[in-house]
Amino acid sequence: MNAADTAPCLSTMSAVALFVRTRLCTSSALALAQCSACRAAAIRASLATQQSRSYAKPAKKSKSKEDAASHKKGGKGVSTDDLVPASQRIASSADYKNTESKMQGVLEWYRKEVAALETRATGRVTPAVLSPVRVKLPGATDARGVRLEEVATVGVKDGTTLLVTVFEEHTLKYVEQAIYDAKLPSITPQKVDTRTIKIPIPKPTVETRNALYTTASRQAEDVRVQLRKLHQALLKKADINKHSADFSTYQALNDQCMSELEQILAHLKKSTG
């Protein structure tokens, strides 16, 4: 091949090489541009994330932490007892409940006594007539004596007479004396034999009913004294006086029991005429 033929070939090859180089440069430029764009996008995303974190709201406290914080006052924890009304807290205390139980026990005893008196005032003859009787036996540990039904049986004969039969003969004289000591109006025991006492029950007269009410009134005064003593003991134990903030709650217990006592006595007054 001569020089004339070689020149066109070289020109063509140079053109092709130039074209390829141009394409390569263009591709490199495009790749570089794309890479720069990706990096810029990544930077923008990172900045946006940091800004969103800086402006984000603080996380809410858990319910338990909120409750704990809400129960704090002046930097000091508040006991759940402080959230309960004082009257309820006092009424649920052991000393208060114990005293309330004793006071109600005294009232229950009085109800039974009055029920027996009311039975007599209406003319009905039942063993309950002798319920106030307390028998004092030698060597007994209880100075008040035992109930009559613990040492004897009480029955009704002909609807007008009570029959008392002791379990042991040697207790008869103590039972007879106990019936006298009870000072029940129009009640007079009569010895029948070594184990039996009969008690005729007369029909109640106006005088008898008045006497029964007098007996109930005397017992009511004794009950008032017992209730006051129990109430005063509670106040002393709780260190409460008339100027204490909780005095009204303690006083309400005494007022309630006294009110119940008056209602029992008023009912008997109505029954006895």
Buried (B, 14 or more C-beta within 10 A) or exposed (E): EEEEEEEEEEEEEEEEEEEEEEEEEEEEEEEEEEEEEEEEEEEEEEEEEEEEEEEEEEEEEEEEEEEEEEBEEEEEEEEEEEEEEEEEBBBEEEEBEEBBEBBEEBBEBBBEBBBBBBBBBEBBBBBBBBBBBBBBBEEEEEEEBBBBEEBBEBEBEEEEBBBBBBEEEEBBEBBBEBBEBBEBBBBEBEEEEEBBBBBBBEEBEEEBBBBBBEBBEEBBEEBBEBBBEBBEEBBEEBEBEEEEEEBEBBBEBBEBBBEBBEEBBEBBEEBBE
